[in-house]
Amino acid sequence: MDLAISVDTVLVFISTALVLLMHAGFVMVEVGFNREKNALNITMKNFLIISLGPILFYLVGFAITFGEDVSGLFGTSGFLLKNIDLGLAIPLTAFFSFQAVFAATSATIVSGAVAERIKFSAFAIFSVVLLSIIYPVVGHWVWGGGWLANLGFVDFAGSTVVHSLGGWAALVGAFLLGPRIGKYENNKVTAIPGHNNPLGALGVLVLWFGWFGFNTGSALSASDVQVVSDIFTVTLLGSSAGVLSTMLVTALKYKKPDVSMSLNGALVGLVSITAGAAAFSPLGAIIVGAISGVVLVYSVELLDRIKIDDPVGAIAVHGIGGALGTIAVGLFAVDGGLFYGGGASLLIVQIVGVLAVAGWTIVASYITFKVIGILSGIRVSEEEEKVGLDISEHGSYAYSNLFHKDNLHAIHD
C-alpha cells in the first residue's frame, strides 16, 4: 500500500471518529433543550442508536446501499461485507465504518423531535427499520449507483440522504405522537424551556467540530489538498453565516436574539451546505448558510402553528434545512448551478431528488410507526410523561435533586 492510500485511509478513520463524536453533541443538545426529568431517556436513546447503527449496517444496510444494483432501487450484495468490491483505493472496512456512523446519524435526528413522550421500545423498533431499510434504500439511490445518481443528483455528504431523511422521519413521528402535555392549549403556544441551554451550546460546538470530519471525510481522499481545504472552508463559513442570520432575524422579530434558535442556526447552516460542500464557493456557502438561518426561524414558527411539537427543532434544522441546501446546489454549484450559467437542469434534478426522498421516507415512516402503534403503542401514558421518562422508562433520574419522594411517587398519584 503506497503512502497516498495510507494517508487517505487515515483521513477516513479520523473523520469516522469525528462523526462518532458528533453523537456526544447530539446527546448534549437534546438533553439541554429538554427537561431534566427526561435526560437519561434521551441519553439511552442516543447510545442505542450509535450501538445499533453500525451492527445493522454491517448485517444488511451496507449491502442495500452499495450492493449490486437492482433497477436503480436497492443493492443485493455485500451482506456481512462479503462478495462485494467497490473498486476503492482505501480498505473496504474503512469505508464501511465511515458509512456506518453516517447511517446512525439519521436516527439520532428522529430522537430529538420525539423526545419526552415516545416509548423507548417503540423508538428502538423504529430505529431498526430506519437503519435497515429506509435509510439504505435512499443511500443506494444517491450514493450506491441508483436512479438518482444516474440522473446526476448531487448530495456530497448527506443534506438529503442523512439530514432531510432524518427530518422527514422525525416529522412523521412528532405528528403521530402529538404534542407534549401543555404545549398547545387554548390555541396558544406554550414554551417548554429546556433545562440547560449552556449544555446545548456545548453540544452544538461538538457537532460543529465533528462536522469537519462529516464533510471532509466524504472526499475519501486527502490527496487533493485543495479540494479538502475548500470543503473545510465551506463548512466553516456556512455554519457561521447560519448563526449570524438567525441571531439577526430573531433580534428583529422578538426584540432580543433568541438563544436556542441561534444555536440551531449553526446546525442549519451546517446541514444546508453539506450537499454542496464540494460544489459551493466560499461566498456561495455564506449565502446558503445565511438563507437557511432565516428559513429556520419561520420554519419553527410554522411547525408551531400547525401544532407539530419538536422539542429541539430537528425537523426545521435537518428536514427543511437539508432540503433547502440540496436544492441550493442547483443554484449555487460552481459547476452546473443556475447562477453560474449551468442552466436549470441540475436544479430540476435536485428538486426531484428532494421530493422523492421526502415521499419515500414519509410513507415508509408512517407505515412503520402505525404498525408499531398497533402492536404496542408508541406514546407513554399521561402519568408517565408527567413524572418523566427517566423514572418511568429506566427507573432512575439523571440528577440527584429529582430523587424526592414527591417525584418518585408522582406516577401513582
Secondary structure, 3 states (H helix, E strand, C coil): CCHHHHHHHHHHHHHHHHHHHHHHHHHHHHHHHCCHHHHHHHHHHHHHHHHHHHHHHHHHHHHHHHCCEECCCEECCCHHHCCCCCCCCCCHHHHHHHHHHHHHHHHHHHHHHCCCCECHHHHHHHHHHHHHHHHHHHHHHHHCCCHHHHHCCCCCCCHHHHHHHHHHHHHHHHHHHCCCCCCEECCEECCCCCCCHHHHHHHHHHHHHHHHHHHHHHHCCCCCHHHHHHHHHHHHHHHHHHHHHHHHHHHHHHCCCCHHHHHHHHHHHHHHHHCCCCCCCHHHHHHHHHHHHHHHHHHHHHHHHCCCCCCCCHHHHHHHHHHHHHHHHHHHCCCCCHHHCCCCHHHHHHHHHHHHHHHHHHHHHHHHHHHHHHHCCCECCHHHHHHCHHHHHHCCCCCHHHCCHHHHHHHHC
